[in-house]
């Protein structure tokens, strides 16, 4: 979220949308606040993971939406794997 064109309000909206899309695909049943957290943290996670393999999504709200969706799905999957193991 270093791009000044994407402010905090847009990050919250895009993060919430990305988290909601991940919730629908993964059928996790999280609330609106958790969707926002999943989307924002998921975008950071996905950008880091994609950076490790040399993939850049570019800038702007659409790339944050894609990264947030991918990252939120990874977080939901990891949470289910950890929760299922205990």
Secondary structure, DSSP 8 states (H G I E B T S, - for coil): ---TTS-HHHHHHHHHHHHHHHHHHHT----HHHHHHHHHHHHHHHHHHHHHTT----SSHHHHHHHHHHHHHHHHHHHHHHHHH-
